[in-house]
Amino acid sequence: AESSTGTWTTVWTDGLTSFDQYKGRCYDIEPLPGEESQFIAYVAYPLDLFEEGSVTNLFTSIVGNVFGFKALRALRLEDLRIPPAYSKTFQGPPHGILLERDKLNHSGLP
């Protein structure tokens, strides 16, 4: 819940609505083969939690709070799967890919 609706601080808005539909869910935890006390956690988030077309909102929501969580000694994002319906909301660079490549002096690169 820390990366979706949870907080360690009591806030006045807690009682205004039910947050169950917005909570991130850990649906599987597997031990990392050959590594003691290390695990792979599979977490899913409802799309309603994210602002459409905002890469900043997406990454801040998923990794912003979690990577600052002091109870974890180490954390690494291994994979991120974005549903096609949500990825279609991203418009790309505002000036087009050619201008962006010119600004970065990266013509001909992917």
C-alpha contacts under 8 A as a table, 3 or more apart, distances in Angstrom:
res1	aa1	res2	aa2	distance
1	A	4	S	5.16
1	A	5	T	5.36
1	A	6	G	4.50
1	A	7	T	7.73
1	A	23	K	5.70
1	A	24	G	5.71
1	A	25	R	7.56
2	E	5	T	6.24
2	E	6	G	4.32
2	E	7	T	5.77
2	E	65	N	6.94
2	E	66	V	6.93
3	S	6	G	6.81
3	S	24	G	7.05
3	S	61	S	6.10
3	S	62	I	6.02
3	S	63	V	7.27
3	S	64	G	7.60
3	S	65	N	5.68
3	S	66	V	5.83
4	S	22	Y	6.90
4	S	23	K	5.53
4	S	24	G	5.53
4	S	45	Y	7.66
4	S	49	L	7.35
4	S	61	S	6.65
4	S	62	I	7.65
5	T	19	F	6.67
5	T	22	Y	6.69
5	T	23	K	5.73
5	T	24	G	7.72
6	G	23	K	7.98
7	T	10	T	7.35
10	T	14	D	7.31
11	V	14	D	5.80
12	W	15	G	7.05
13	T	16	L	5.39
13	T	17	T	7.89
14	D	17	T	7.04
15	G	18	S	7.54
18	S	21	Q	7.40
19	F	22	Y	5.36
19	F	23	K	6.40
20	D	23	K	5.46
21	Q	46	P	7.50
22	Y	45	Y	7.43
22	Y	46	P	6.02
22	Y	48	D	7.02
22	Y	49	L	6.03
23	K	45	Y	6.80
23	K	46	P	7.31
24	G	43	V	6.68
24	G	44	A	5.68
24	G	45	Y	4.48
24	G	46	P	6.91
25	R	43	V	5.41
25	R	44	A	5.26
25	R	45	Y	6.40
26	C	29	I	7.55
26	C	41	A	6.72
26	C	42	Y	5.58
26	C	43	V	4.24
26	C	44	A	6.45
27	Y	41	A	7.85
27	Y	42	Y	5.81
27	Y	43	V	6.01
27	Y	44	A	7.28
28	D	41	A	5.92
28	D	42	Y	5.16
28	D	43	V	7.46
29	I	39	F	6.54
29	I	40	I	5.65
29	I	41	A	4.46
29	I	42	Y	6.25
30	E	39	F	5.51
30	E	40	I	5.20
30	E	41	A	6.55
31	P	35	E	7.72
31	P	37	S	7.58
31	P	38	Q	6.09
31	P	39	F	4.31
31	P	40	I	6.25
32	L	35	E	5.51
32	L	36	E	7.57
32	L	38	Q	5.49
32	L	39	F	4.83
32	L	40	I	6.20
35	E	38	Q	5.69
45	Y	49	L	7.22
46	P	49	L	5.78
46	P	50	F	7.99
47	L	50	F	5.69
47	L	86	Y	7.55
48	D	51	E	7.61
50	F	54	S	7.88
50	F	57	N	6.51
50	F	58	L	6.05
50	F	61	S	7.61
51	E	54	S	5.81
51	E	57	N	6.38
51	E	58	L	7.40
52	E	86	Y	6.94
52	E	89	T	5.70
52	E	90	F	7.32
53	G	86	Y	7.79
53	G	87	S	7.66
53	G	89	T	4.66
53	G	90	F	4.20
53	G	91	Q	6.74
54	S	57	N	5.26
54	S	58	L	6.30
54	S	90	F	6.96
55	V	58	L	5.06
55	V	59	F	6.27
55	V	90	F	7.71
56	T	59	F	5.51
56	T	60	T	5.93
57	N	60	T	5.17
57	N	61	S	5.88
58	L	61	S	5.33
58	L	62	I	6.26
59	F	62	I	5.11
59	F	63	V	5.72
59	F	64	G	6.72
60	T	63	V	5.61
60	T	64	G	4.34
60	T	65	N	7.34
61	S	64	G	5.86
61	S	65	N	7.18
62	I	65	N	7.48
62	I	66	V	7.25
63	V	66	V	5.22
63	V	67	F	5.69
64	G	67	F	5.92
64	G	68	G	6.85
65	N	68	G	5.30
65	N	69	F	6.35
66	V	69	F	5.10
67	F	75	L	6.70
69	F	72	L	6.02
70	K	73	R	7.05
72	L	75	L	6.89
77	L	80	L	7.64
82	I	86	Y	6.70
82	I	87	S	6.28
83	P	86	Y	5.46
83	P	87	S	6.32
84	P	87	S	5.03
84	P	88	K	6.14
85	A	88	K	5.49
85	A	89	T	7.26
86	Y	89	T	5.51
86	Y	90	F	7.69
87	S	90	F	5.70
88	K	91	Q	7.48
91	Q	94	P	7.56
92	G	96	G	7.42
92	G	97	I	7.99
93	P	96	G	5.34
93	P	97	I	6.30
93	P	100	E	7.20
95	H	99	L	6.16
95	H	100	E	6.95
96	G	99	L	5.74
96	G	100	E	6.45
97	I	100	E	5.03
97	I	101	R	6.12
98	L	101	R	5.16
98	L	102	D	6.25
98	L	107	S	7.78
99	L	102	D	4.98
99	L	103	K	6.21
100	E	103	K	5.15
100	E	104	L	6.31
101	R	104	L	5.09
101	R	105	N	5.75
101	R	106	H	4.95
101	R	107	S	5.48
102	D	105	N	4.86
102	D	106	H	6.39
102	D	107	S	6.41
103	K	106	H	7.89
106	H	109	L	5.89
